Amino acid sequence: MQAAIIHQWGNASQFEITEVPKPIAGHGEVLVKISFAALNPIDYKMRNGRFKWFMSRKFPKILGLEASGHIEALGNGVDGLQGGDPVFIHPSKKFRLGCYAQYNTVLASQVFRLPAHFDLLQGSALTVAPVTALQVLRDYGKISKGSTILINGASGSVGLCAVQIAKMMGATIVGVCSSRNIELVQSYGADRVIDYTTTDITQLKEQFDLVFDCVSTLQFKECKNILTPNGQYINLMLRPLDLLWQRMSNPFSNKKFHTVLMAYRPDDIAWVVQKIEQKAFQIPIDAIYPLKDVQAAHEYLESGRAKGKIILDMSIETQALKNKNT
Ligand SMILES: NC(=O)c1ccc[n+]([C@@H]2O[C@H](COP(=O)([O-])OP(=O)(O)OC[C@H]3O[C@@H](n4cnc5c(N)ncnc54)[C@H](OP(=O)(O)O)[C@@H]3O)[C@@H](O)[C@H]2O)c1
């Protein structure tokens, strides 16, 4: 099978598209033929070695932690799934990864069966961005009708998901992005959009129940003035100093600071799938690249300018290679 592999940590030029053995599903595992794999910012952070202390040192590696496709084969001891089922996979447990390839084996517990005829393109990106946004807004932000929320980084993958979900919850949403993305963020449901290149949001005269800093470019202390008396500041970047600050300040202040890490919960994926089926929600998709262009896809991802998900298409890759070889 074709796969994008890296032989060492480094920049996007590390990727090599090559033929590797198709994996075999072991006990409790499922072999999935991948249609689309979604990129996430954590992928380039893994690629450049930022998480090397948590990952195996074995190379070559195949990155990619979410994808959609069809079940090709089942290992022993797998019940309730069948060959040909359309599925979403999230093989992140113990950094198994492996989605930048035409096939991947995953634990059956990390396979989520999709409804027949579900859009597999949207189906490739069901956890990281939408489930993070859902868990922040519902479980931490406790957003409800009438809540006021400021979403920093509203034009990114998590931001555009958060705008839609906050809207469903009845919140009043102020989105923050640069001028070129204002219309986009409005089109996803923001009530107002502020351009961070011309306005210092920490100096706003209004206050919010939640400041959701998707891109973690703000600081809790500078956001205190724009939080309501019981307001919260939430970011997504695990930084030791932030965690220390949270421990020291949260017990003594009504204004709270949390860093949220997404948890893999099938019920939350089911919620996202249901909302997509009801046409109440869409995965924001910015760009689709064939597997052979994974380097360009990663360079775009790492630029920090994406306006939604970047997806690798395995079928385009197959076609492109066929054309190249004939
Ligand atoms: N903790 C978790 O569980 C978790 C889960 C998911 C994601 N994350 C992290 O959350 C971050 C965002 O993820 P993502 O997928 O949404 O990223 P993304 O899609 O790559 O975000 C790109 C967007 O960020 C905007 N942006 C860049 N600099 C900005 C700034 N200074 N102020 C406001 N907006 C800015 C850009 O808009 P402009 O071009 O207009 O500047 C662009 O549209 C990443 O660091 C990711 O690793 C963490």
PDBQT file of the ligand as one rigid body, heavy atoms in Angstrom, charges set to zero:
ROOT
HETATM    1  N1  LIG A 401      -6.294  20.600  23.640  1.00  0.00    +0.000 N 
HETATM    2  C1  LIG A 401      -6.887  19.882  22.687  1.00  0.00    +0.000 C 
HETATM    3  O1  LIG A 401      -7.474  18.811  22.945  1.00  0.00    +0.000 OA
HETATM    4  C2  LIG A 401      -6.870  20.406  21.296  1.00  0.00    +0.000 A 
HETATM    5  C3  LIG A 401      -7.798  19.921  20.360  1.00  0.00    +0.000 A 
HETATM    6  C4  LIG A 401      -7.792  20.488  19.084  1.00  0.00    +0.000 A 
HETATM    7  C5  LIG A 401      -6.878  21.482  18.766  1.00  0.00    +0.000 A 
HETATM    8  N2  LIG A 401      -5.983  21.884  19.694  1.00  0.00    +0.000 N 
HETATM    9  C6  LIG A 401      -5.023  22.975  19.383  1.00  0.00    +0.000 C 
HETATM   10  O2  LIG A 401      -5.793  24.145  19.142  1.00  0.00    +0.000 OA
HETATM   11  C7  LIG A 401      -5.128  24.987  18.215  1.00  0.00    +0.000 C 
HETATM   12  C8  LIG A 401      -6.088  25.377  17.102  1.00  0.00    +0.000 C 
HETATM   13  O3  LIG A 401      -6.441  24.240  16.331  1.00  0.00    +0.000 OA
HETATM   14  P1  LIG A 401      -7.173  24.421  14.931  1.00  0.00    +0.000 P 
HETATM   15  O4  LIG A 401      -7.281  23.065  14.315  1.00  0.00    +0.000 OA
HETATM   16  O5  LIG A 401      -8.400  25.243  15.091  1.00  0.00    +0.000 OA
HETATM   17  O6  LIG A 401      -6.052  25.261  14.152  1.00  0.00    +0.000 OA
HETATM   18  P2  LIG A 401      -6.101  25.893  12.709  1.00  0.00    +0.000 P 
HETATM   19  O7  LIG A 401      -7.333  25.459  12.009  1.00  0.00    +0.000 OA
HETATM   20  O8  LIG A 401      -4.791  25.601  12.060  1.00  0.00    +0.000 OA
HETATM   21  O9  LIG A 401      -6.177  27.463  13.037  1.00  0.00    +0.000 OA
HETATM   22  C9  LIG A 401      -5.862  28.337  12.028  1.00  0.00    +0.000 C 
HETATM   23  C10 LIG A 401      -6.606  29.631  12.255  1.00  0.00    +0.000 C 
HETATM   24  O10 LIG A 401      -6.037  30.324  13.361  1.00  0.00    +0.000 OA
HETATM   25  C11 LIG A 401      -6.225  31.712  13.138  1.00  0.00    +0.000 C 
HETATM   26  N3  LIG A 401      -5.235  32.511  13.848  1.00  0.00    +0.000 N 
HETATM   27  C12 LIG A 401      -3.889  32.433  13.740  1.00  0.00    +0.000 A 
HETATM   28  N4  LIG A 401      -3.304  33.340  14.548  1.00  0.00    +0.000 NA
HETATM   29  C13 LIG A 401      -4.312  34.001  15.191  1.00  0.00    +0.000 A 
HETATM   30  C14 LIG A 401      -4.348  35.039  16.162  1.00  0.00    +0.000 A 
HETATM   31  N5  LIG A 401      -3.226  35.617  16.637  1.00  0.00    +0.000 N 
HETATM   32  N6  LIG A 401      -5.557  35.444  16.611  1.00  0.00    +0.000 NA
HETATM   33  C15 LIG A 401      -6.689  34.903  16.144  1.00  0.00    +0.000 A 
HETATM   34  N7  LIG A 401      -6.729  33.918  15.211  1.00  0.00    +0.000 NA
HETATM   35  C16 LIG A 401      -5.546  33.471  14.741  1.00  0.00    +0.000 A 
HETATM   36  C17 LIG A 401      -6.037  31.860  11.639  1.00  0.00    +0.000 C 
HETATM   37  O11 LIG A 401      -6.809  32.963  11.214  1.00  0.00    +0.000 OA
HETATM   38  P3  LIG A 401      -6.109  34.198  10.459  1.00  0.00    +0.000 P 
HETATM   39  O12 LIG A 401      -5.467  33.589   9.237  1.00  0.00    +0.000 OA
HETATM   40  O13 LIG A 401      -7.265  35.079  10.194  1.00  0.00    +0.000 OA
HETATM   41  O14 LIG A 401      -5.097  34.740  11.421  1.00  0.00    +0.000 OA
HETATM   42  C18 LIG A 401      -6.530  30.540  11.047  1.00  0.00    +0.000 C 
HETATM   43  O15 LIG A 401      -7.814  30.636  10.437  1.00  0.00    +0.000 OA
HETATM   44  C19 LIG A 401      -3.901  24.191  17.740  1.00  0.00    +0.000 C 
HETATM   45  O16 LIG A 401      -2.770  24.625  18.476  1.00  0.00    +0.000 OA
HETATM   46  C20 LIG A 401      -4.227  22.755  18.107  1.00  0.00    +0.000 C 
HETATM   47  O17 LIG A 401      -3.076  21.955  18.316  1.00  0.00    +0.000 OA
HETATM   48  C21 LIG A 401      -5.935  21.377  20.949  1.00  0.00    +0.000 A 
ENDROOT
TORSDOF 0
